[in-house]
Every structure is written in structure tokens, then in C-alpha cells.
Amino acid sequence: MTTIFIVEDDKSIQLLYQKILDLVGFSVIGIANNGAEAVEMFKIFNDKPDIILMDHRMPVKNGIEATKEILQIHTSQKIIFASADKTVHQEAIAVGSIGFIDKPFSLERLVNKIKEILSF
């Protein structure tokens, strides 16, 4: 089963992601409320997630900083950025994320992007 780690500070979006991802057969193995929490949780995962769904604007540590730190720990980690801030698209890809989805997006688009990334 495909495992997903959600990094998102908005509780309602966390819940929406979790319900949809569970519905289509993915397993959400963790939810972090900010980038700092994401890095700490990632360090203790015995089995690293197949995909990390990463927000950009979050308290404590943003998605770019968290992505850099996670990729230092596990260089082949697949991270999809999901952000309303389109100005960070190029930077997110440059630091190592494998995909970017502009918010708002349809849940179908999210699922399709995850499936696309998994096929790499």
C-alpha cells in the first residue's frame, strides 16, 4: 500500500487530504502541522513514506526549509509541493521536490499527481 505523509498547517485541509487519500486506497502514515514537526517526524519513521505532500507557508519552518532538511536525511524521498504561492514553484523544484500542485486544486488532480509520481 502506498504511504503518504501530510505536511500542512490547516486542520481542515489535513482532514480533507486524509479522507480522500484513504478513500482511494493510500495510507496516511502521519500528519505534521509545520515544517519543523515534519522533519522531526520524518527522522523517526522506520519506513519512510512513499510520498510527502508538503505545504509551503507554515509556522515555525516553511516547506522549502523542511524539504531541504528531509532530502539531506533521505536523498531519494519523493516530495510533492501543494501551495497557493506560485512564486515558490521553481524554488521547490530546485531544492528537490518532484512535483508541484497549485492550490486550489481538485482532489482528482491530487490523486492523479500522486499516481504519476509513483510511476517514476
N, C-alpha and C positions, 0 to 999 in steps of 0.2 A: 504494500500500500504506500502511495506517495505521501510523504510527510511535509507539512508546511509549518513554518514559524512566522507568526504575525508580529510585526513591529509597528504599532500605531497608537497614538495617544488618545484618539477619540473613541470612547467606550461604545457608542452606537455603531461605529464603523467596525470595531473589533467584533461585535456580536453579529453583525451582518456578514462579514467575511467568514466567521466561524460556521454560521448556519449554512451558507451557500457551499462552502468547501466540503463540509461534512455531507451535505446532500448529494454532491456529485462524486463522492467516494474518496476524497482526500482526508488525511488525518492531521488535524491541527495539534501539534505537539507542545506548543507554548505560545503565550502572548506577552509581549513586553510593551510597557507604556511609554518608553522613551529609549533613546539610543544607548545610554549608559546601562540601563537594565538589560537591554538586548545583548550587549557584549558580555555581561556577567552571566546571563543565562546560557548564551552560546558556549561559553567556556566549560560549563558543567554538563552539557548534553553528551551522554555516552555515544549515542548515534546522532550524527549531525543531520539536520533536516535536508530534504531534497531541494527545497526552495525556501528562501526567506522573502516575504512580502514586506518591503521597507517603505515607510513614510519618510518624508523629508523634514518638515517643520514639526519639531517635538521639543519639549522642555529638556533640560539638562544636557543632552547631546543630540545633535541633528542626525539625519540619515546618512549624510556624506561621511561624517566623522565615524559613525558606527560601522559603516560599510568598510572603510579603510582598516579599522581595527579587526573586524571579523575576518577580512581577507588576509591579514597578517597571520592570524591563527590558522586559517584553513584556506589556502590559496585557490582551491577549485570550487569554493562554495558558490552556488547559483543564487543571485540576489536580483529580484525584480523591484524596481522603484515604482511606487504609486504616489504621485504627487500632483497637486493643483499648480505648483510652482514650475512652470515650463522652462524657466530660466536655468534650472539645475539639470535639465536633461543631459546636455553634453558632459557636464562635470560628473554626473552619476555614472555614465558610461565610461568616462575617462578613468575613474577610480576603480572600475572593475565590475559594476553591476552588469548583468547580462541582458536586461530589458528595462523598459520604462513605459508606464501607462499614465496618461494624463487623466487626472480627476476633473470632473466626474466621468465615470465610465460605466458601461453596462456590466452586469455580473457575467454575462455570456462572454464579453470581451476578456474579462479577467481569467475565466476558466480556459478560454482558448489560448491566451498568452502563456499560462502555466503549462498547458499541454504542449505548446510549441517549444518552450524552453526545455521541457523534459525530453524532447526528441533529439536534442543536440548531443 
